[in-house]
Amino acid sequence: MVRRPLIAGNWKMNGLKADAVALAKGIAGRCLPQPPPVDLLVCPPAILIDPVAQALAGSPVAVGGQDCHTQSSGAHTGDIAAAMLRDLGASHVILGHSERRTDHGETDALVREKAVAAHQAGLVAIICIGETEAERDAGQALAVVGKQFEGSLPPGATAENTVIAYEPVWAIGTGRTPTLAEVAEVHGAIRALAGKQLGAAAQRLRILYGGSMKPSNARELLALADVDGGLIGGASLKVEDFMAIALSSNG
Ligand code: PEP
C-alpha cells in the first residue's frame, strides 16, 4: 500500500487533565499486544499535550496540536509557537480547521503561513479544507475546496510533511455525511490538484476525510480509493469508538 492510513483524533476543547490522560492510556492500552495497521494520532488541547505525550510514551500513538502561530516566538499573547508543540512531544499540528476559520477568521493565506511555521519546527501540518452547505448546494464544492487547497498549501510542502483533511463544514459534528460518491469525487479532485504541485509525490500524499466519521460509517469511507484515513472529532473522545474506526481500515 502506497499510503498508510492515518487515524487522527481532534479532541477540540474537551477534557481536563485526568480525562485526557485516561483517554490516552485507554487508546495506548488498545494497541497491545497488536496495534491496528494504521498510524494513530491524538490532538488534545495544547495545554494537555505534555501529560498526554507522557501517557502515550512507548506506545505507537502520536500526539499533535490543534493550531500554532505563524511566528516562532515574540509578543503574541495567548498564542503558541510550533516549536513549543514540538518541544512537548507533538509531531503534527492541525491547521485551518473550519472552527478556527469561523471563530478566528483564519484565511487560506494565514493557514499557509502557519504551515510554513509548522514545517520549520519539524511538525507535519494537517491542513483542513471543506465547503459549507450553501456552497455545496450552489454546486461550488469542488471550486471552494480547490481554492482552499491551492491557497493553504505552503511552499516546501511534501507528502511527508503535509496531510490534507477534507472536512465538509456541514458534516462536522452534525451526524450528517456526504455520499460516498461525493467524498470520492472531492478526494480525487484534491489528489489531481496535488499532482500539479507535487508531481508523482501526490500519490504518497495522505488525504483524510473528516465530518461525523463514526464506527458505523468508517469502513465504507475508509475503503474509498483516495481516502487515506480520518480526522475524527466527537468519536475520538471515546476509546471504543476511536479504536473501532482505526480497526475499520484495511491498512
Ligand atoms: C472535526 O471537527 O474535525 C470533526 C471531524 O468532528 P466530528 O467528527 O465530530 O464531525
Boltz pocket constraint, residues with backbone or C-beta under 6 A from the ligand:
constraints:
  - pocket:
      binder: B
      contacts: [[A, 10], [A, 167], [A, 171], [A, 172], [A, 173], [A, 174], [A, 175], [A, 210], [A, 211], [A, 212], [A, 213], [A, 231], [A, 232], [A, 233], [A, 234], [A, 235]]
      max_distance: 6.0
